[in-house]
Every structure is written in structure tokens, then in C-alpha cells.
Amino acid sequence: MKKLLNSFIKNDTGGALFFVILLFTLFSILGISLMTTSISNVTTSTKASQYQSAYYIAESGLVMAMDDLQTAVKSIGTVKEDKFNEEIEKIIDSFGNKEYRAESFKPISGTQPKAVVTITKNKDSTYTIKSVGEIEKNKRTLIKQFRIQWNGGEYIEPDDNSNPQPNILLPENLAVFTNGKIELSGGASIVGNIATTMNKNKNPIILSGGAYINGAVSYSEQRFNFQLPSFPVYPVFSTYPNKSWNNYDVVYNGDVRIDSWQANNYTLNLTDHASFDDIKITSNMTLYIDVGSTNKSIVVNNLNIENGHIKLKGTGKLTIYVRGNITMGAGSTINETGKIDKIMVYIDQSKNPAKPKEIKLAGAQKIYGSLFAKDANIDIDGGGGFQGNIFTGGSTVSISGGGSGNPSYIYAPNADIKLSGGGTVKGTIVGKTLDASGGTSVTYQYIDLTKLPFIQNNQEPPNKVEVGRGTISVDGAVVEK
């Protein structure tokens, strides 16, 4: 026994192995314990981070949804209240569980978050927007209340606005009527009766170079005034929506772009009145405008027909309100060979009173319709022109060469009117003065004044219709549900 004990004590190899195993076990237990604690902390931290992130995701969803809502309400434009409410219902319906996903949020810890947004209408006519931020199983819900309000104003209904000034007495059965002198030279002629407000003693009518007047002459005519009809207040319509055709954006951000072969012969369907930024036509292309069976009106900033044509479809009439400029080049036409009473064009005044607008038509450029320009000077050269009636508050009207085949009523009470180069007018001219030369002629033709555009006689004033735009106001702060 003693020998065995001495042998075990002397042989310590087995003891060293025992202690090594013991230490390894202790360190393993300690490492596993630390690792478990670390993993637990990371898991807890990740859950807390994701829970907090869900709040920010819900908050971001609210912000983005409200931005989208603001844009949608603004896009309605200025409309009648019933139309506004109808559009709002469509917008609210579009927010049925609307999701903002990958395109809006970056992944968090490899997980793609999202916000789900809904809008409901409350009994008190307010709205509640709810945004649920989600990342994995973590959800946070935020709500906010807001109001959508329609703010009204007034404008004259465009269908009634074509005749804005009641009871303006225009001269009839006259070829020419002026508030000043009438000078004819170089073979110029007037066939029809003429009148001037000037006294005969002041010698207001001057003939020379074979010029003649075939008709009665009246002096000191005071039955008529030289008042322009009231220029209409331009209506405000919703912007026409974007439209693509033949893989080309023909209508984009309010612009009508007939400037590519893909857009040629495009038909702009007007189911309602509409507004545009610019209408541009080039390369001898054609834009068709279908007004359907009812009268339509459009408001456009600039009508730029560099080289092209506008043709009408439908049985209704079209009124074009131009805020800026109308320009026509090459052989451009509007409503060519169409009925004169199918189209009316209004041109607003220049922003610079010292520099009035100018409307110039030359060559084969023609508009088969009637024009009312608030202050524009008119220059018609080489056969171009309005195959209809012209009303203008401008100071000059010049017609050189060619002429209209249709009877026209040219009413320019503030203008010095000049005819030259063989220019001809059939109908009636009313102006401040008239200077005709070079074989020009004015021939009276009967025009039914009761059907003349821009004037109304003994009719009720136009109806006024209230229109307005929408605004959004927030009631209170964001609340977590």
C-alpha cells in the first residue's frame, strides 16, 4: 500500500491532465455564459432599435402621404364645389391601405420596412390619416386629423361669356364709320354708305388719284359711340391631364406638343373645359380638337403654330382664351374652311402698356373664326387674315394685299386703319380713322348684328358660377395609437 501511494505521488502525469481538463471546462462554461449574455443583449438591442424604427417609419409614411395628398388636391385646380368634392372622394379612395415600400425606405439590418397609410372621413367632415410603420414583427401606429376646404370665388360662366357686354349699339348698313378722317387715294374705293362723327366743314373725307365712294355720306353722326365691349374675365379650369399617343407624350405638364411625327393628327378630346400652358405645332402637322356636341372653352398661355393646323371636330363651338401670345408661321391655319361661328379667340392685354401686343398674319396664314384682342395691333399682309370678325382695342389695324372672302365686321374704335396693296374688305369697318390706297376696296355686305360674337343685345346678364381651389389644414398634433 505504501509502495502504491509513493508510486502515485511520484508519477504526477495523471494529475496534470486532470487539472488541464478542469481548467478547460471552467473556461468553456465562462465563454458560453458570456456569449449567451452578448447574444441576449444584441437581440434585445435589435428589437428595441426596430421598435423605435417602426415609429419613424410610420411618421415618414404620414409625411409622404400628406405630400401626395397636397399635390393631388392642388392638381384639381379651380373648379365648382360639386366638381371639387367629387375629385376629393376619388383621391381619398386612392389611399385605401396605400403602401410606401422599398422605393421610399432603405432596409434596416437587412429587413425591408414599410408604411401602410389609410384615410377615413369623420362625421364632422374632418379626415383621419393613419400610418402603420412595420419592420419584421414590430408595428407602430400614428394618426393625425386634417380638413380639406374648398375656397370659392366667382367668374362668368364661359358658355355665356361669349357676349359679355349688353346693349352696345353698332352701326349697321354702313361700309365705313369713323371718329375722324377718311382718306382714299391711288384708286381706292368704298362701295356702300359711310359716316363720320366729324363736321363737314372740317373736310374729313379726302379723295385723290382716282379714288371714289359709291354710296351715301353722312357727317356729324352721333348715334353711335366708340365703346368696346367689356373684355371677359378669363375663367380658370383644371389643367388637361397628361396623354401619350404613338409612344410620345403629346400632352405633358400642360403643354400640347405636336412637334414630332408621332403626334401628327392627334385628336385632343375635350370632355370638359380645360387649361393648357403652351400649344405648339410644327412641321406642317395637324392637331384635331374634338369638342363633342357641346360648346367648350380652353385657356392657354401661348398658342404657337410655327407651321401647322388646328382643325375642329364635333358639333359644338370652341372658345380659346389666350393669356400670352398667338403666333403663326408658314401656311398655318385654324379651322380652315370651317364655319366662322365655330371658333372665337380672345387675346389678353400686354403686360407692358407701353408695348401692346401685335397679331400678324401673312401669306396663307388664316383663322376661320372671330377675334377679340384687348389691346393688340393687327397686321394682315399678303392674303393672310381672319376669315371672320375682328374686335380690338389696339391703336393700329393694317391690311395689305388679299382679303377675306367672308363678310367681316372690323370693330377697332381706337385704331387708325390702313388699307394698302390691293387689300379688300367685305362687310363693315369701324375705326378712329381710315387711310386706303393702292387699289384697295371696302364693299358693304350685310351682317346680322344679332348673331355677331362679343356683343349681346337686350339679353339677361350672364350667370355667375362660384369656383375655387382646395386647401388642407391640420387639426392638432400627431398621436400614437
C-alpha positions as CSV (number, residue, x, y, z in Angstrom):
1,M,0.0,0.0,0.0
2,K,2.7,2.4,0.9
3,K,4.6,1.5,-2.3
4,L,1.4,2.2,-4.4
5,L,0.9,5.6,-2.8
6,N,4.5,6.5,-3.2
7,S,4.3,5.4,-6.9
8,F,1.1,7.7,-7.5
9,I,2.8,10.6,-5.8
10,K,6.0,10.2,-7.7
11,N,4.0,9.8,-11.0
12,D,2.2,13.3,-11.5
13,T,1.4,12.8,-15.2
14,G,-2.2,11.9,-14.5
15,G,-2.7,14.9,-12.2
16,A,-1.6,17.4,-14.8
17,L,-4.1,16.0,-17.2
18,F,-6.8,16.3,-14.7
19,F,-6.1,20.0,-13.9
20,V,-6.0,20.8,-17.7
21,I,-9.4,19.2,-18.2
22,L,-10.8,21.1,-15.2
23,L,-9.5,24.4,-16.4
24,F,-10.8,23.9,-20.0
25,T,-14.2,23.1,-18.6
26,L,-14.3,26.2,-16.4
27,F,-13.3,28.5,-19.3
28,S,-15.8,26.8,-21.7
29,I,-18.6,27.4,-19.2
30,L,-17.5,31.0,-18.7
31,G,-17.2,31.6,-22.5
32,I,-20.6,30.1,-23.2
33,S,-22.1,32.2,-20.4
34,L,-20.5,35.4,-21.9
35,M,-21.6,34.5,-25.4
36,T,-25.2,33.9,-24.3
37,T,-25.3,37.2,-22.4
38,S,-23.9,39.0,-25.5
39,I,-26.4,37.4,-27.9
40,S,-29.2,38.3,-25.5
41,N,-28.1,41.9,-25.4
42,V,-27.8,42.1,-29.2
43,T,-31.3,40.6,-29.6
44,T,-32.7,43.0,-27.1
45,S,-30.9,45.9,-28.7
46,T,-32.1,44.9,-32.2
47,K,-35.7,44.6,-31.1
48,A,-35.5,48.0,-29.4
49,S,-34.0,49.5,-32.5
50,Q,-36.6,48.0,-34.7
51,Y,-39.4,49.1,-32.4
52,Q,-38.1,52.7,-32.5
53,S,-37.5,52.5,-36.2
54,A,-41.2,51.5,-36.7
55,Y,-42.2,54.8,-35.2
56,Y,-40.0,56.8,-37.6
57,I,-41.3,54.7,-40.5
58,A,-44.9,55.4,-39.5
59,E,-44.0,59.1,-39.2
60,S,-42.3,59.2,-42.6
61,G,-45.4,57.5,-44.1
62,L,-47.6,60.3,-42.7
63,V,-45.3,63.0,-44.2
64,M,-45.1,61.3,-47.6
65,A,-48.8,60.6,-47.7
66,M,-49.7,64.2,-46.8
67,D,-47.3,65.5,-49.5
68,D,-49.0,63.2,-52.0
69,L,-52.4,64.5,-50.8
70,Q,-51.4,68.1,-51.1
71,T,-50.2,67.5,-54.7
72,A,-53.4,65.7,-55.6
73,V,-55.6,68.4,-54.1
74,K,-53.6,71.1,-55.9
75,S,-53.9,69.3,-59.2
76,I,-57.7,69.7,-59.1
77,G,-57.3,73.4,-59.9
78,T,-60.1,75.9,-59.7
79,V,-63.4,74.2,-60.1
80,K,-67.0,74.3,-59.0
81,E,-67.7,73.0,-55.5
82,D,-69.5,69.9,-56.6
83,K,-66.8,69.0,-59.0
84,F,-64.2,69.6,-56.2
85,N,-66.0,67.3,-53.8
86,E,-66.2,64.6,-56.5
87,E,-62.5,64.7,-57.1
88,I,-61.7,64.7,-53.4
89,E,-63.7,61.4,-53.0
90,K,-61.6,59.8,-55.7
91,I,-58.4,61.0,-54.1
92,I,-59.4,59.7,-50.6
93,D,-60.4,56.3,-52.2
94,S,-56.9,56.0,-53.7
95,F,-55.5,55.9,-50.1
96,G,-57.1,52.6,-49.3
97,N,-54.2,50.8,-47.5
98,K,-51.6,52.7,-49.6
99,E,-48.1,51.2,-49.0
100,Y,-44.8,53.1,-49.1
101,R,-42.2,50.4,-49.5
102,A,-38.7,49.9,-51.0
103,E,-38.7,53.0,-53.1
104,S,-39.3,55.1,-50.0
105,F,-37.4,53.3,-47.2
106,K,-33.9,51.8,-47.0
107,P,-33.5,48.3,-45.4
108,I,-32.8,48.3,-41.7
109,S,-30.5,45.5,-40.5
110,G,-31.3,43.7,-43.7
111,T,-35.0,44.0,-43.2
112,Q,-37.2,46.0,-45.6
113,P,-39.7,48.2,-43.7
114,K,-42.9,49.7,-45.0
115,A,-45.6,52.1,-44.0
116,V,-49.3,51.4,-44.7
117,V,-51.4,54.5,-44.9
118,T,-55.2,54.9,-44.9
119,I,-57.5,57.9,-44.8
120,T,-61.0,57.9,-43.5
121,K,-63.7,60.6,-43.4
122,N,-65.2,61.5,-40.0
123,K,-68.7,62.5,-39.2
124,D,-67.7,66.1,-38.6
125,S,-66.3,66.3,-42.2
126,T,-62.7,66.1,-40.9
127,Y,-60.4,63.3,-42.1
128,T,-58.1,61.0,-40.1
129,I,-54.9,59.7,-41.7
130,K,-53.4,56.6,-40.1
131,S,-49.9,55.3,-40.8
132,V,-48.7,51.9,-39.6
133,G,-44.9,51.6,-39.6
134,E,-43.8,47.9,-39.9
135,I,-40.4,46.2,-39.7
136,E,-40.5,42.5,-39.2
137,K,-43.0,41.9,-36.3
138,N,-42.7,45.4,-34.9
139,K,-45.5,47.9,-35.6
140,R,-46.2,51.4,-34.5
141,T,-49.4,53.4,-35.5
142,L,-49.6,57.1,-35.8
143,I,-52.8,59.2,-36.6
144,K,-53.5,62.8,-37.5
145,Q,-56.6,64.7,-38.2
146,F,-57.0,67.3,-41.0
147,R,-59.5,69.2,-43.0
148,I,-59.9,69.8,-46.8
149,Q,-61.6,73.1,-47.5
150,W,-62.9,74.4,-50.8
151,N,-62.4,78.2,-51.1
152,G,-64.7,79.8,-53.6
153,G,-64.6,82.8,-55.8
154,E,-66.6,84.0,-58.8
155,Y,-66.2,84.1,-62.6
156,I,-68.6,84.5,-65.6
157,E,-69.7,81.1,-66.9
158,P,-67.8,80.7,-70.2
159,D,-70.7,79.3,-72.2
160,D,-72.5,82.6,-71.5
161,N,-69.3,84.7,-71.6
162,S,-69.1,85.0,-75.4
163,N,-71.3,88.1,-75.3
164,P,-70.0,90.0,-72.2
165,Q,-71.4,93.5,-72.9
166,P,-75.2,94.1,-73.2
167,N,-76.7,96.7,-75.5
168,I,-73.7,98.1,-77.4
169,L,-75.2,99.9,-80.4
170,L,-73.2,99.2,-83.5
171,P,-73.7,100.9,-86.8
172,E,-75.4,98.8,-89.5
173,N,-76.0,99.4,-93.2
174,L,-72.6,101.2,-93.3
175,A,-69.4,100.1,-95.1
176,V,-67.2,102.5,-93.1
177,F,-67.8,104.5,-89.9
178,T,-65.0,106.6,-88.3
179,N,-64.4,109.0,-85.5
180,G,-62.1,111.0,-87.7
181,K,-60.9,111.4,-91.3
182,I,-61.4,109.1,-94.2
183,E,-58.7,109.4,-96.9
184,L,-58.8,107.4,-100.2
185,S,-56.0,107.6,-102.8
186,G,-54.5,105.6,-105.7
187,G,-57.7,104.1,-107.0
188,A,-59.0,103.0,-103.6
189,S,-62.8,102.7,-103.4
190,I,-65.7,102.2,-101.0
191,V,-68.9,100.6,-102.2
192,G,-71.6,101.3,-99.6
193,N,-72.7,104.1,-97.3
194,I,-70.1,105.8,-95.0
195,A,-70.3,108.1,-91.9
196,T,-68.1,110.1,-89.7
197,T,-68.6,112.0,-86.5
198,M,-66.7,115.0,-87.9
199,N,-68.4,118.1,-89.2
200,K,-68.5,118.5,-93.0
201,N,-66.9,121.9,-92.6
202,K,-63.7,120.2,-91.4
203,N,-63.4,118.4,-94.7
204,P,-63.0,114.9,-93.1
205,I,-63.3,113.0,-96.4
206,I,-60.4,113.3,-98.9
207,L,-60.4,111.6,-102.3
208,S,-57.4,111.6,-104.7
209,G,-55.8,109.6,-107.5
210,G,-59.0,108.2,-108.9
211,A,-60.4,107.1,-105.6
212,Y,-64.2,107.1,-105.2
213,I,-67.1,106.4,-102.9
214,N,-70.2,104.7,-104.3
215,G,-72.8,105.4,-101.6
216,A,-74.2,108.0,-99.3
217,V,-72.0,110.1,-97.0
218,S,-73.1,111.2,-93.5
219,Y,-71.4,113.8,-91.4
220,S,-71.6,114.6,-87.6
221,E,-73.0,111.2,-86.9
222,Q,-73.6,111.0,-83.2
223,R,-76.0,108.0,-82.9
224,F,-73.2,105.5,-82.1
225,N,-70.4,105.6,-79.5
226,F,-67.0,104.1,-79.9
227,Q,-67.1,101.9,-76.9
228,L,-65.5,98.4,-76.9
229,P,-67.5,95.6,-75.4
230,S,-66.3,94.6,-71.9
231,F,-63.4,92.2,-72.2
232,P,-64.3,89.0,-70.3
233,V,-62.7,87.8,-67.1
234,Y,-60.8,84.7,-68.1
235,P,-62.2,81.5,-66.5
236,V,-59.9,79.2,-64.6
237,F,-60.1,75.5,-65.5
238,S,-58.4,72.3,-64.4
239,T,-55.2,71.5,-66.3
240,Y,-55.7,68.9,-69.0
241,P,-54.1,65.6,-67.9
242,N,-51.0,64.1,-69.5
243,K,-51.7,62.0,-72.6
244,S,-49.5,59.7,-74.6
245,W,-50.0,58.6,-78.2
246,N,-47.8,56.6,-80.5
247,N,-45.3,56.3,-77.7
248,Y,-45.0,60.0,-77.4
249,D,-46.1,62.4,-74.6
250,V,-48.4,64.6,-76.7
251,V,-49.8,66.4,-73.6
252,Y,-47.2,66.8,-70.9
253,N,-47.4,69.1,-67.9
254,G,-50.0,71.2,-69.5
255,D,-48.2,71.5,-72.9
256,V,-49.7,70.2,-76.1
257,R,-46.7,69.1,-78.2
258,I,-47.4,68.5,-81.9
259,D,-43.7,68.6,-82.7
260,S,-43.0,65.0,-83.7
261,W,-44.2,62.7,-86.4
262,Q,-45.6,60.6,-83.6
263,A,-48.0,63.4,-82.6
264,N,-49.2,64.3,-86.1
265,N,-53.0,64.1,-86.5
266,Y,-53.5,63.7,-82.7
267,T,-57.1,64.3,-81.5
268,L,-57.5,66.3,-78.3
269,N,-60.8,65.2,-76.8
270,L,-62.4,67.9,-74.8
271,T,-65.0,66.3,-72.5
272,D,-65.0,69.5,-70.4
273,H,-63.4,72.9,-70.3
274,A,-59.6,72.8,-69.8
275,S,-56.5,74.9,-69.4
276,F,-53.1,74.4,-71.0
277,D,-49.7,76.0,-70.7
278,D,-48.5,76.2,-74.3
279,I,-49.9,74.6,-77.5
280,K,-47.1,74.1,-80.1
281,I,-47.5,72.8,-83.7
282,T,-44.5,72.4,-86.1
283,S,-43.6,70.8,-89.4
284,N,-46.9,71.3,-91.1
285,M,-48.6,68.8,-88.7
286,T,-52.2,68.9,-87.6
287,L,-53.9,68.9,-84.2
288,Y,-57.6,67.9,-84.1
289,I,-59.7,69.3,-81.3
290,D,-62.9,67.3,-80.7
291,V,-65.5,69.5,-78.8
292,G,-68.2,66.9,-79.0
293,S,-71.8,68.0,-79.1
294,T,-71.5,70.9,-76.6
295,N,-69.6,74.2,-76.6
296,K,-66.2,74.1,-75.0
297,S,-63.6,76.6,-73.8
298,I,-59.9,76.4,-73.3
299,V,-57.4,78.7,-71.6
300,V,-53.9,78.7,-73.0
301,N,-50.8,80.7,-72.1
302,N,-49.3,80.8,-75.6
303,L,-50.7,79.5,-78.9
304,N,-47.6,78.8,-81.1
305,I,-48.4,77.5,-84.5
306,E,-45.0,77.7,-86.2
307,N,-46.1,75.6,-89.1
308,G,-49.3,73.6,-88.7
309,H,-53.0,73.4,-88.4
310,I,-55.8,73.2,-85.9
311,K,-59.0,71.5,-87.1
312,L,-62.2,71.1,-85.2
313,K,-64.3,68.0,-84.7
314,G,-67.8,67.8,-83.3
315,T,-70.9,69.9,-83.5
316,G,-70.1,72.2,-80.6
317,K,-68.2,75.5,-80.7
318,L,-64.7,76.3,-79.3
319,T,-63.7,79.4,-77.4
320,I,-59.9,80.0,-77.0
321,Y,-58.7,82.3,-74.3
322,V,-55.0,83.3,-74.9
323,R,-53.2,84.8,-72.0
324,G,-49.9,85.4,-73.7
325,N,-49.2,85.5,-77.5
326,I,-50.6,83.9,-80.6
327,T,-48.0,83.3,-83.3
328,M,-48.5,81.7,-86.7
329,G,-45.9,81.0,-89.3
330,A,-45.6,79.5,-92.8
331,G,-49.1,78.5,-94.1
332,S,-50.6,77.8,-90.6
333,T,-54.4,77.7,-90.2
334,I,-57.0,77.4,-87.6
335,N,-60.4,75.9,-88.5
336,E,-59.5,76.2,-92.2
337,T,-62.7,76.2,-94.4
338,G,-64.7,75.6,-91.3
339,K,-67.7,77.6,-90.2
340,I,-66.8,81.1,-88.9
341,D,-69.1,80.9,-85.9
342,K,-67.5,77.7,-84.7
343,I,-64.5,79.4,-83.1
344,M,-63.8,82.5,-81.1
345,V,-60.3,83.7,-79.9
346,Y,-59.7,86.1,-77.1
347,I,-56.2,87.7,-76.7
348,D,-55.5,89.3,-73.3
349,Q,-53.7,92.6,-73.0
350,S,-49.9,93.1,-72.9
351,K,-48.2,93.2,-69.5
352,N,-46.4,96.3,-70.7
353,P,-48.9,99.1,-71.5
354,A,-46.2,100.9,-73.5
355,K,-45.7,97.9,-75.7
356,P,-49.0,96.5,-76.8
357,K,-49.2,93.0,-78.4
358,E,-49.2,92.5,-82.2
359,I,-51.0,89.9,-84.1
360,K,-49.5,89.4,-87.5
361,L,-50.9,87.1,-90.3
362,A,-49.2,86.8,-93.7
363,G,-49.4,84.7,-96.8
364,A,-51.6,81.7,-96.4
365,Q,-52.0,82.1,-92.6
366,K,-55.7,82.2,-91.8
367,I,-58.1,81.8,-88.9
368,Y,-61.6,80.9,-89.8
369,G,-63.3,82.4,-86.8
370,S,-63.5,85.7,-84.8
371,L,-61.0,87.6,-82.7
372,F,-61.3,89.9,-79.7
373,A,-58.0,91.4,-78.7
374,K,-57.9,93.7,-75.7
375,D,-55.1,95.9,-76.9
376,A,-53.3,94.2,-79.8
377,N,-52.4,95.9,-83.1
378,I,-53.4,93.9,-86.1
379,D,-51.2,93.4,-89.2
380,I,-52.6,91.3,-92.0
381,D,-50.4,91.0,-95.1
382,G,-50.3,89.2,-98.3
383,G,-53.7,87.4,-98.2
384,G,-53.5,86.2,-94.6
385,G,-56.1,87.1,-92.1
386,F,-59.2,86.4,-90.1
387,Q,-61.9,84.9,-92.2
388,G,-64.4,86.3,-89.6
389,N,-64.8,89.3,-87.3
390,I,-62.2,91.4,-85.6
391,F,-62.7,93.4,-82.4
392,T,-59.6,95.1,-80.9
393,G,-58.7,97.9,-78.6
394,G,-55.4,98.4,-80.4
395,S,-54.2,101.6,-82.0
396,T,-53.5,100.3,-85.5
397,V,-55.1,97.9,-87.9
398,S,-53.2,97.3,-91.2
399,I,-54.4,95.2,-94.1
400,S,-52.2,94.9,-97.1
401,G,-52.9,92.6,-100.1
402,G,-55.5,89.9,-100.4
403,G,-58.7,89.9,-98.3
404,S,-61.4,87.9,-96.8
405,G,-63.9,86.0,-98.9
406,N,-66.4,86.2,-96.0
407,P,-68.2,89.3,-94.7
408,S,-66.3,90.7,-91.7
409,Y,-67.1,93.2,-89.1
410,I,-63.9,95.0,-88.1
411,Y,-64.5,97.0,-84.9
412,A,-61.4,98.9,-83.8
413,P,-62.7,102.2,-82.4
414,N,-59.3,103.3,-81.1
415,A,-57.4,102.4,-84.2
416,D,-56.0,104.1,-87.3
417,I,-57.0,101.7,-90.0
418,K,-54.8,101.4,-93.1
419,L,-55.6,99.5,-96.3
420,S,-52.9,99.1,-99.0
421,G,-51.5,96.9,-101.7
422,G,-54.9,95.8,-103.1
423,G,-56.3,94.8,-99.7
424,T,-60.1,94.2,-99.7
425,V,-62.7,94.0,-97.0
426,K,-66.3,92.9,-97.4
427,G,-68.6,93.9,-94.6
428,T,-68.2,96.9,-92.2
429,I,-65.2,98.8,-90.8
430,V,-65.4,100.9,-87.6
431,G,-62.3,102.8,-86.6
432,K,-60.8,106.0,-85.5
433,T,-59.6,106.9,-89.0
434,L,-59.3,105.2,-92.4
435,D,-56.5,105.5,-94.9
436,A,-56.9,103.4,-98.0
437,S,-54.6,103.4,-101.1
438,G,-53.2,101.3,-103.9
439,G,-56.4,99.9,-105.4
440,T,-57.8,98.8,-102.1
441,S,-61.6,98.4,-101.6
442,V,-64.2,98.2,-98.9
443,T,-67.5,96.7,-100.1
444,Y,-70.5,96.7,-97.7
445,Q,-72.1,93.3,-97.1
446,Y,-75.0,92.7,-94.7
447,I,-74.0,91.1,-91.3
448,D,-76.7,90.1,-88.9
449,L,-75.7,92.0,-85.8
450,T,-77.8,89.8,-83.5
451,K,-75.5,86.9,-84.3
452,L,-72.3,88.9,-84.0
453,P,-69.9,87.5,-81.4
454,F,-68.7,89.5,-78.4
455,I,-71.9,91.6,-78.4
456,Q,-75.3,90.8,-76.8
457,N,-78.4,92.8,-77.3
458,N,-81.2,93.1,-74.7
459,Q,-80.2,89.8,-73.0
460,E,-80.1,88.9,-69.4
461,P,-76.6,89.4,-67.8
462,P,-74.5,86.2,-67.8
463,N,-75.0,83.9,-64.9
464,K,-72.2,83.8,-62.3
465,V,-70.9,80.4,-61.1
466,E,-68.7,80.1,-58.0
467,V,-65.5,78.3,-58.3
468,G,-62.5,77.8,-56.0
469,R,-59.4,75.9,-55.0
470,G,-58.8,73.5,-52.1
471,T,-56.6,73.8,-49.1
472,I,-55.6,71.4,-46.4
473,S,-55.4,72.4,-42.7
474,V,-54.2,70.1,-39.9
475,D,-56.2,69.7,-36.6
476,G,-53.9,69.1,-33.7
477,A,-50.7,67.1,-33.4
478,V,-49.6,63.5,-34.4
479,V,-50.9,60.9,-31.9
480,E,-49.7,57.4,-31.4
481,K,-52.5,54.9,-31.3
